[in-house]
Each structure stands twice: as structure tokens, then as C-alpha cells.
């Protein structure tokens, strides 16, 4: 069973930054893709950013130029650097990893952008 532990959420003012981190004890080379999703109240969960085993990245249009996803194979982590945060970025953020036929989710971490 893959376990994912997220950290780094919190309250930040508009224009500020946060860094989310997702750690696992599993060898991350097993994961074809690692990513972050988010879900705001009364909205569907959406992809924020993803990174493949080969290092290719994909971002939601709403976060391009503001968010950066990265993975550290030695530390077994996938991080999401979030800059120039906006109130509409407020959501629960979930770490997600995909193996060939399965996917796993973290427990979620709250990000609130408010003055």
C-alpha cells in the first residue's frame, strides 16, 4: 500500500507564497506520474500540476507561470511551489501518484488565500 503524507498548507495573503510537499516511503520510480489536485467547496476536484517519471510537467492554465512542481527522487517527495497566490486558489490540495493500473491519494492539506 502506498502512503502519501502532505504538508505545507496554511493561510496566506493574496500575492504570497506557499510550498506544499508530499512524501512517501515507496520508491518513486514506481510511479508513472506524480501530481497535485485541488478541490474547492462545491467544485469538482481538478488537476493543478503533474510531473512524469521522465520529468515532463503539465499545469492547469489557471496556475501556469505561478506554480512549479518538482520531484526529488532521493527524498521521495513531490513538491508544489505556489507563488502569487490568489483567493481563487483556496482549496484542499491533494497529492496523487499513479502506477500503471492504480492511483493513490494523500489525505489533503488546506490552502486558504485571504487578507
N, C-alpha and C positions, 0 to 999 in steps of 0.2 A: 504494500500500500504506500502510495506517495503522500507525504505530508508536506504542506506548504505553510510557512509562517510569515505573515506580513507584518511590517512595522513602518512607522514614519508618518502616519496620518495625523491630523490635528486641525486646529483653527488658524487661519492665516488671513491677512488683509488683502484686498484686491491689489494686484501688482506684485505680490510677494511670491515666495518660492517654498516648495516642499520637495523632499526626496523620499519616495517610497522604496522599500526593499522587501524582497521575497526570498526567503531562504529555505533550502531543502537539504535533507541528508542523502538524497538519491543522486547518483551520478547523472549530471545534467546532460551528458552526451546522449542519454537515452531519449531525451525529449526532442521531438522534431521542431516544435515551436514553443516559445515561452512568451507570455504576454500579460497585459493588464486590461481588464474590462472595468466598466463602472455602471452603476445603476443609481439614478436619481429617483426621488419619490414620484410615484405614479408614471414612471417611464420604464421602457424595456432596457435590459442590460445591453450595453454596446461595447464594441471593441475600441480601446483607446490606442494601444500600440502593441506591436508584436515583433519578435526577433526570432529568426530561424537558427537552426544549428550552424548554418553556414555564415550567419551574421547579417543576412538581409533583414531590413526593417520595414515596417508598414505602420502608418499612422492614420488616425481619423483626421479628416480635413479640419475639424474644429480645433485640433491641438498642434497641427503642423507648425513648426517654427518656434513653438513654446515648450514642448515636451521632448525629452530624449530618453529612449530606452537603451539599456545596456545589460550585458550579462558578463559574469565573472566565473569562468569555469573552475578556477581553483577554489574560490569561496563558495561555489554552488549557489549563486544568487542572481536574481534579475532585478534591476533597479529601474525606477522611473523618476527622472529628474523633471520636475514641473516648475516652470518659470512663468512669469507674467500671468499669474493665476487670475481667473475671473469668477464672479459669483456663479456663473453657469457651469463651472467645473465642480461645484458642490455635488457630492455623491458618495456612495460607498464604493471603494475601489477593491477589485478582486484580482488576485494573481491566478493565472491559468497556465497549465502546461499540457501539451499534447504528446501522446505517444502514438504509434501507428493506428491503433484501434480504440484508444481510450483518451480521456482527458480528466484532469483533476483541478480542483478549485481550492483556493485558500478561504479563510473564514471572513475576509473582508476587513477593510480599515476605512474609517470615516474621514473624509476630507471636507472641510467647511471653509468656504471663502466668503468672508463677510467683514464689513467695517463696524 
